[in-house]
Amino acid sequence: MNLETVRLDVTDFIATVTIDRPPVNAQNQKAREELIRVFDAISDRDDVRVAILTAAGKVFSAGAD
């Protein structure tokens, strides 16, 4: 899966989805589409039991851009 604004890591049945859009992780159309795509994809996986949504940097998300 080609992602530009979101990172996905799956370890020990835990999916960590990280918003990574510096400097303040503002959400734009691409970021929202990638988040939807990632969560749709992990909902179909047998190796994911828990999902954590986090963000890179000091700000979780500054909101819509």
ROTI-911965 format. One line per 5 residues: number of its first residue (from 1); for each residue x, y, z of N, C-alpha, C. Coordinates in Angstrom, 3 decimals. Example, Ala and Ser with C-alpha at 12.3 -4.5 7.8 and 13.67 -1.06 7.14 Angstrom:
BEGIN
1) 13.190,-5.690,7.800,12.300,-4.500,7.800,13.200,-3.300,7.800; 12.850,-2.250,7.080,13.670,-1.060,7.140,12.900,0.030,7.870
//
This chain:
BEGIN
1) 0.845,-1.166,0.000,0.000,0.000,0.000,0.899,1.242,0.000; 0.706,2.106,-0.962,1.509,3.316,-1.102,0.854,4.440,-0.297; 1.527,4.896,0.772,0.989,5.936,1.646,1.974,7.087,1.754; 1.454,8.317,1.737,2.309,9.502,1.841,2.126,10.255,3.156; 0.960,10.152,3.769,0.673,10.949,4.964,0.417,10.105,6.201
6) 0.416,8.793,6.038,0.102,7.873,7.127,1.108,6.729,7.092; 1.501,6.258,8.287,2.358,5.075,8.384,1.575,3.973,9.076; 1.839,2.736,8.681,1.196,1.573,9.286,2.259,0.579,9.705; 2.163,0.140,10.960,3.051,-0.892,11.475,2.185,-1.922,12.198; 2.378,-3.187,11.875,1.636,-4.262,12.536,2.641,-5.180,13.229
11) 2.489,-5.293,14.559,3.358,-6.130,15.368,2.522,-6.771,16.470; 2.645,-8.065,16.631,1.953,-8.785,17.710,0.454,-8.486,17.740; -0.183,-8.515,16.586,-1.628,-8.309,16.434,-2.085,-6.876,16.719; -1.143,-5.938,16.819,-1.459,-4.532,17.077,-1.070,-3.710,15.859; -2.045,-3.017,15.285,-1.780,-2.106,14.169,-1.608,-0.704,14.738
16) -0.472,-0.098,14.452,-0.244,1.287,14.844,-0.302,2.139,13.586; -1.291,3.016,13.548,-1.485,3.922,12.418,-1.017,5.298,12.874; -0.030,5.846,12.176,0.571,7.123,12.567,0.315,8.167,11.495; -0.340,9.251,11.879,-0.497,10.391,10.981,0.858,11.085,10.931; 1.395,11.271,9.737,2.730,11.865,9.598,2.700,12.902,8.480
21) 2.210,14.065,8.829,2.108,15.164,7.865,2.607,16.445,8.534; 3.939,16.591,8.594,4.522,17.751,9.275,4.072,19.060,8.637; 4.055,20.142,9.378,4.561,20.248,10.743,3.514,19.957,11.820; 2.210,20.038,11.501,1.191,19.886,12.555,0.146,18.823,12.232; 0.450,17.944,11.286,-0.444,16.847,10.921,-1.847,17.323,10.533
26) -1.893,18.439,9.808,-3.174,18.943,9.322,-3.765,17.947,8.336; -5.060,17.767,8.415,-5.735,16.803,7.541,-6.182,17.491,6.256; -5.842,16.865,5.143,-6.348,17.311,3.860,-7.069,16.119,3.221; -7.531,16.286,2.014,-8.274,15.219,1.338,-7.451,13.937,1.246; -6.176,14.049,0.870,-5.314,12.880,0.725,-5.144,12.163,2.068
31) -4.905,12.910,3.138,-4.712,12.309,4.459,-5.973,11.571,4.898; -7.123,12.172,4.702,-8.388,11.516,5.082,-8.613,10.249,4.262; -8.343,10.317,2.965,-8.511,9.130,2.112,-7.555,8.012,2.529; -6.320,8.373,2.872,-5.355,7.357,3.296,-5.759,6.731,4.632; -6.270,7.538,5.561,-6.739,6.977,6.834,-7.882,5.991,6.609
36) -8.821,6.354,5.774,-9.934,5.454,5.461,-9.427,4.176,4.822; -8.511,4.303,3.869,-7.965,3.138,3.178,-7.226,2.209,4.145; -6.432,2.792,5.043,-5.682,1.980,6.002,-6.627,1.241,6.945; -7.608,1.936,7.503,-8.517,1.271,8.441,-9.404,0.244,7.742; -9.786,0.499,6.498,-10.510,-0.521,5.730,-9.637,-1.756,5.532
41) -8.372,-1.546,5.216,-7.457,-2.666,4.962,-7.201,-3.480,6.222; -6.980,-2.823,7.363,-6.663,-3.594,8.566,-7.893,-4.303,9.121; -9.079,-3.821,8.782,-10.282,-4.515,9.266,-10.444,-5.884,8.611; -9.794,-6.091,7.481,-9.857,-7.371,6.770,-8.707,-8.309,7.121; -7.782,-7.859,7.956,-6.595,-8.656,8.253,-6.812,-9.548,9.468
46) -6.316,-10.782,9.362,-6.388,-11.720,10.487,-5.296,-11.477,11.518; -4.258,-10.736,11.144,-3.147,-10.496,12.066,-3.289,-9.178,12.829; -4.487,-8.584,12.803,-4.738,-7.343,13.543,-5.946,-7.546,14.454; -5.719,-7.319,15.751,-6.801,-7.409,16.735,-7.106,-6.067,17.374; -6.118,-5.177,17.353,-6.246,-3.859,17.980,-5.624,-2.834,17.040
51) -6.236,-1.643,16.980,-5.664,-0.550,16.196,-5.449,0.661,17.092; -4.281,1.256,16.968,-3.939,2.471,17.700,-3.724,3.575,16.677; -4.388,4.704,16.890,-4.200,5.869,16.032,-3.376,6.881,16.805; -2.247,7.272,16.233,-1.353,8.232,16.870,-0.839,9.181,15.799; 0.050,10.077,16.209,0.598,11.038,15.243,2.057,11.305,15.552
56) 2.802,11.630,14.519,4.215,12.001,14.662,4.302,13.449,15.139; 5.362,13.764,15.840,5.590,15.136,16.277,4.873,15.480,17.560; 4.793,16.776,17.839,4.226,17.266,19.092,2.716,17.471,19.038; 2.159,17.571,17.835,0.728,17.865,17.670,0.039,16.646,17.080; -1.065,16.212,17.715,-1.788,15.068,17.163,-2.334,15.422,15.784
61) -3.161,16.437,15.703,-3.666,16.916,14.419,-4.232,18.316,14.602; -3.836,19.210,13.727,-4.304,20.591,13.807,-5.678,20.762,13.186; -6.263,19.693,12.676,-7.584,19.773,12.064,-7.482,19.794,10.553; -8.561,20.245,9.926,-8.650,20.239,8.462,-7.798,21.350,7.860; -7.175,21.034,6.737,-6.323,21.969,6.022,-7.081,22.512,4.832
//
